[in-house]
């Protein structure tokens, strides 16, 4: 907000401070003197009232483009990913390796990398799935899992986008349904990338 003009000229911001009631007065001046000497300024400020709350703009929404998470460094076969599968409890890592292999098999454009300590599958540089192991279970996760069709209700999580399927050793898993989720995540990220490219005129 720029300084308010009055009949005597401009009241500089450098000589003004804000009182607790939102009224401005020159530093070191008594409020009564302000009311007498700068009453046009005070009237205008009082009439303006409190500032309206700022609303952040969704620039991607305004431009019609999707905000796609991207990771740099994804390659066709990352040795660090294979090393990860050999480190840790064999029973858990073998489960993770099985389902990450399904992600690798989705298409020739699948790339991979390590991110936050776990293997991540990408199309180009956009991630669509990951695996991670914990003390007693393995997560097969999806970066846009909230948008996937999940008729068998395998997905867990309550975040804006990410979801995961929790796998336990010795428990039966609906392999067909989980495979469908992996394929759906792969197709979904491909559509997002194409839409983004079209919006950017690429």
C-alpha positions in Angstrom: 0.0 0.0 0.0 1.5 3.3 -1.0 1.7 6.4 1.3 -1.6 8.3 1.4 -1.6 11.8 -0.1 -3.0 14.8 1.8 -3.4 18.5 1.1 0.0 19.3 2.5 2.0 16.8 0.5 3.0 13.2 1.3 3.5 11.7 4.7 6.6 9.4 4.4 6.5 5.8 5.6 10.0 6.2 7.1 8.5 8.6 9.8 5.5 6.5 10.6 4.8 3.6 12.9 1.7 1.5 13.4 -0.3 1.7 16.7 -2.0 -1.3 18.1 -5.4 0.0 16.8 -4.0 0.2 13.2 -3.6 4.0 13.2 -0.4 5.6 11.8 1.4 8.6 13.4 4.8 10.2 12.9 7.5 8.8 15.2 7.9 10.9 18.3 4.6 12.9 17.8 1.8 13.0 20.3 -1.4 11.5 19.0 -3.3 14.8 19.7 -0.9 16.6 17.4 -1.3 14.0 14.7 -5.1 14.4 14.9 -4.8 18.1 14.5 -2.0 18.3 11.9 -2.7 15.1 9.8 -6.4 14.6 10.1 -7.0 14.1 6.4 -4.6 11.2 6.4 -6.1 9.6 9.4 -9.6 9.9 8.0 -8.6 8.2 4.8 -6.8 5.4 6.7 -9.8 4.9 9.0 -12.2 4.7 6.0 -10.1 2.1 4.3 -10.6 -0.4 7.1 -8.6 -3.6 7.6 -6.8 -5.1 4.7 -8.5 -8.1 3.1 -6.8 -11.5 3.5 -4.4 -12.5 0.8 -5.4 -15.5 -1.3 -2.5 -17.4 -2.8 -2.8 -18.0 -6.6 -2.6 -21.4 -8.1 -0.4 -20.6 -11.0 -0.5 -24.1 -12.4 -4.2 -24.1 -12.2 -4.5 -20.8 -14.0 -2.3 -21.9 -16.7 -4.1 -25.2 -17.2 -1.1 -27.3 -16.3 -0.6 -30.1 -13.8 2.2 -29.9 -11.2 4.2 -33.0 -11.8 6.7 -34.2 -9.2 10.1 -34.9 -10.9 13.3 -36.5 -9.7 16.6 -35.9 -11.5 19.0 -38.8 -12.1 16.6 -41.6 -13.1 18.3 -44.2 -15.4 17.2 -47.4 -17.1 18.9 -49.6 -14.5 20.4 -48.1 -11.3 23.0 -50.3 -9.6 22.1 -48.7 -6.3 18.6 -50.2 -6.6 20.0 -53.7 -7.1 22.3 -53.2 -4.1 19.4 -52.2 -2.0 17.6 -55.5 -2.6 20.6 -57.4 -1.3 20.8 -55.4 1.9 18.4 -56.1 4.8 16.1 -59.0 5.8 16.0 -61.4 2.8 12.3 -62.3 3.3 11.2 -58.6 3.2 13.6 -57.5 0.4 12.6 -60.4 -1.8 9.0 -59.3 -1.6 10.0 -55.7 -2.5 12.1 -57.0 -5.4 9.3 -59.0 -6.8 6.9 -56.0 -7.0 9.5 -53.6 -8.2 10.2 -56.0 -11.0 6.6 -55.6 -12.0 7.1 -51.8 -12.2 10.2 -52.3 -14.3 8.2 -54.5 -16.7 5.5 -51.8 -17.3 7.3 -50.4 -20.4 10.5 -49.6 -22.1 10.4 -46.0 -20.9 10.5 -46.9 -17.2 13.5 -45.5 -15.4 14.6 -45.9 -11.8 16.6 -44.3 -9.0 17.0 -44.3 -5.2 15.1 -41.6 -3.4 14.7 -41.2 0.4 16.4 -44.6 0.8 14.1 -46.7 -1.3 13.8 -47.7 -5.0 11.5 -45.5 -7.1 10.2 -46.3 -10.6 9.7 -43.4 -13.0 8.5 -42.6 -16.6 11.1 -40.1 -17.8 11.8 -38.2 -14.6 8.3 -38.4 -13.1 7.9 -41.1 -10.4 4.8 -43.4 -10.3 5.8 -46.1 -7.8 8.2 -47.2 -5.2 8.9 -50.1 -2.7 10.2 -49.9 0.8 10.8 -52.4 3.6 10.3 -51.9 7.3 10.7 -54.2 10.3 7.8 -56.5 9.6 6.2 -55.4 6.3 6.9 -54.0 2.8 5.1 -51.0 1.2 4.3 -50.9 -2.5 3.6 -47.2 -3.0 2.1 -45.0 -5.6 2.8 -41.2 -6.0 -0.7 -40.5 -7.4 -2.4 -43.5 -5.7 -5.3 -41.4 -4.5 -6.5 -41.1 -8.2 -6.2 -44.8 -9.0 -9.2 -47.2 -9.2 -9.0 -49.6 -6.3 -12.0 -51.9 -6.4 -10.4 -54.4 -4.0 -9.5 -51.6 -1.5 -5.9 -52.5 -1.2 -4.6 -48.9 -0.9 -3.9 -47.3 2.4 -3.0 -43.7 3.4 -4.8 -40.4 3.7 -2.5 -37.9 2.1 -3.4 -35.7 -0.9 -1.9 -37.9 -3.5 0.2 -40.8 -2.2 -1.1 -44.2 -1.3 0.5 -47.6 -0.5 -0.2 -51.3 -0.2 1.2 -53.0 2.9 2.5 -56.5 2.4 3.4 -59.0 5.2 5.5 -62.1 4.9 3.3 -65.2 5.0 0.1 -63.4 4.2 -1.8 -63.9 0.9 -1.9 -60.9 -1.3 -4.3 -60.2 -4.2 -1.6 -60.3 -6.8 -3.9 -59.5 -9.7 -5.3 -56.4 -8.0 -1.9 -55.2 -7.0 -0.6 -55.7 -10.5 -3.6 -53.7 -11.8 -2.6 -50.9 -9.5 0.9 -50.9 -10.7 -0.2 -50.8 -14.4 -2.7 -48.1 -13.6 -0.1 -45.9 -11.9 2.2 -46.4 -15.0 -0.6 -45.4 -17.4 -1.6 -42.5 -15.2 1.8 -40.9 -15.1 2.1 -41.2 -18.9 -1.2 -39.4 -19.4 -0.1 -36.7 -17.0 3.2 -36.2 -18.9 1.4 -36.0 -22.2 -1.1 -33.5 -20.9 1.7 -31.4 -19.4 3.6 -31.4 -22.7 0.4 -30.4 -24.6 -0.3 -27.5 -22.2 3.3 -26.3 -22.7 3.0 -26.6 -26.5 5.7 -29.2 -26.7 
